Amino acid sequence: MQLRAALAIGILAIVAGGCGPNGKIAPVSGVVTLNGKPVGEVAVTFQPIATDGNNVPGPSAFGVTGSDGRYTAKLIGDESQGATVGKNMVRFSAYVPVDPNYEGPPKTKPKVNIPSRYWSDSKVEFDVPPKGTSSADFQLTSP
């Protein structure tokens, strides 16, 4: 019985430590602008970039901008605030809330048009520092 308890405590310690480089998750927030103006209803996704020594760097994070362009990243599937420490690919897209009771295409159209180069072809990277940041700001442009 003691062995089972020790194993359970060990597993909990590993899970509670988080994921990513040295198990680090750090708070991340910032402002997104489009053509120099804060933009609301933009989905901001942080996807950790694999390295040679770590091909499973940690969970992705997601946030949605408010009308002032501010967002706070939260882990996908966990809802804990923060993003995986280290290099992340950052993607942006218009956010349309999904009605869980509706099947089919969204009923409403996005209020903002984010160019596809910021989502499917994103080259935007952000290095999440170990202590986190409140200034993960991104200036997007639209032709």
C-alpha positions as CSV (number, residue, x, y, z in Angstrom):
1,M,0.0,0.0,0.0
2,Q,2.8,2.4,0.8
3,L,4.4,1.7,-2.6
4,R,1.1,2.7,-4.3
5,A,0.9,5.9,-2.3
6,A,4.5,6.8,-3.2
7,L,3.8,6.1,-6.9
8,A,0.6,8.2,-6.8
9,I,2.5,11.1,-5.1
10,G,5.3,10.8,-7.6
11,I,2.9,10.9,-10.6
12,L,1.0,13.9,-9.1
13,A,4.3,15.8,-8.6
14,I,5.2,15.2,-12.3
15,V,1.8,16.3,-13.5
16,A,1.6,19.3,-11.2
17,G,5.0,20.5,-12.4
18,G,3.6,21.3,-15.8
19,C,5.0,20.7,-19.2
20,G,7.6,22.3,-21.5
21,P,11.2,23.2,-20.8
22,N,11.9,22.1,-17.2
23,G,8.1,21.9,-16.7
24,K,7.5,25.6,-16.9
25,I,4.3,27.5,-17.6
26,A,4.4,31.3,-17.3
27,P,1.7,34.0,-17.3
28,V,1.4,35.7,-20.7
29,S,-0.8,38.6,-21.7
30,G,-0.6,41.6,-24.1
31,V,-2.3,43.7,-26.7
32,V,-3.1,42.9,-30.4
33,T,-3.4,45.8,-32.8
34,L,-4.4,45.7,-36.5
35,N,-3.2,48.6,-38.6
36,G,-2.2,50.5,-35.4
37,K,-5.6,50.1,-33.6
38,P,-6.5,47.7,-30.8
39,V,-8.7,44.9,-32.2
40,G,-11.3,42.8,-30.4
41,E,-12.5,39.3,-31.0
42,V,-9.1,38.0,-32.2
43,A,-8.0,34.5,-31.2
44,V,-4.3,34.4,-30.2
45,T,-2.8,30.9,-30.1
46,F,0.7,30.0,-28.7
47,Q,2.1,26.7,-30.0
48,P,5.4,25.6,-28.4
49,I,8.1,24.9,-31.0
50,A,9.8,21.5,-30.8
51,T,13.6,21.4,-30.5
52,D,16.2,18.7,-31.2
53,G,16.3,17.7,-27.5
54,N,12.6,18.1,-26.8
55,N,10.0,17.1,-29.5
56,V,7.1,17.4,-27.0
57,P,7.7,20.9,-25.6
58,G,4.4,21.4,-23.8
59,P,0.8,22.4,-24.2
60,S,-0.6,25.1,-26.5
61,A,-2.3,28.2,-25.0
62,F,-5.1,30.4,-26.3
63,G,-6.6,33.8,-25.5
64,V,-9.2,36.1,-27.1
65,T,-8.8,39.8,-27.3
66,G,-11.3,42.2,-25.7
67,S,-12.4,45.5,-27.3
68,D,-9.2,47.1,-26.0
69,G,-7.1,44.4,-27.8
70,R,-6.0,42.9,-24.5
71,Y,-5.8,39.1,-24.1
72,T,-4.6,36.6,-21.5
73,A,-3.3,33.2,-22.6
74,K,-4.7,30.1,-20.9
75,L,-3.6,26.5,-21.5
76,I,-5.8,24.6,-23.9
77,G,-7.7,21.9,-22.1
78,D,-6.6,23.1,-18.7
79,E,-7.7,26.7,-18.5
80,S,-4.7,27.5,-16.3
81,Q,-3.3,30.9,-17.1
82,G,-0.1,31.0,-19.0
83,A,1.8,29.5,-21.9
84,T,4.7,27.1,-22.2
85,V,8.1,28.8,-21.6
86,G,10.4,29.0,-24.6
87,K,9.8,29.6,-28.3
88,N,6.2,29.5,-29.5
89,M,4.7,29.9,-32.9
90,V,1.9,32.5,-32.5
91,R,-1.2,32.4,-34.7
92,F,-4.1,34.9,-35.0
93,S,-7.6,34.5,-36.4
94,A,-11.0,36.1,-36.1
95,Y,-12.9,34.6,-33.1
96,V,-16.5,33.6,-33.4
97,P,-18.0,32.1,-30.3
98,V,-19.4,28.6,-30.9
99,D,-22.9,27.6,-29.8
100,P,-22.5,24.1,-28.4
101,N,-26.1,23.3,-29.2
102,Y,-25.8,24.3,-32.9
103,E,-24.5,21.9,-35.6
104,G,-23.3,23.4,-38.9
105,P,-21.4,26.5,-39.9
106,P,-21.3,29.5,-37.5
107,K,-24.4,31.6,-37.6
108,T,-22.5,34.9,-37.3
109,K,-19.6,36.2,-39.3
110,P,-16.4,37.4,-37.8
111,K,-16.3,41.2,-37.0
112,V,-12.6,41.4,-38.0
113,N,-10.7,40.1,-41.0
114,I,-7.3,38.8,-40.1
115,P,-5.1,38.0,-43.1
116,S,-4.4,34.2,-43.5
117,R,-0.6,34.9,-43.2
118,Y,-1.2,35.3,-39.5
119,W,-2.9,31.9,-39.1
120,S,-2.1,29.2,-41.7
121,D,1.2,30.7,-42.8
122,S,2.2,32.3,-39.6
123,K,5.9,33.2,-39.1
124,V,5.3,35.0,-35.9
125,E,7.4,33.7,-33.0
126,F,7.4,34.7,-29.4
127,D,9.9,33.6,-26.7
128,V,7.9,33.2,-23.5
129,P,10.3,34.2,-20.6
130,P,10.5,32.0,-17.5
131,K,8.8,34.7,-15.3
132,G,6.2,35.4,-17.9
133,T,5.2,38.8,-19.4
134,S,2.3,41.2,-19.6
135,S,3.7,42.8,-22.8
136,A,3.4,40.0,-25.4
137,D,2.1,42.7,-27.8
138,F,1.6,42.0,-31.5
139,Q,1.2,44.6,-34.3
140,L,-0.6,43.1,-37.2
141,T,-1.2,44.7,-40.6
142,S,-3.8,44.2,-43.2
143,P,-3.4,45.2,-46.9
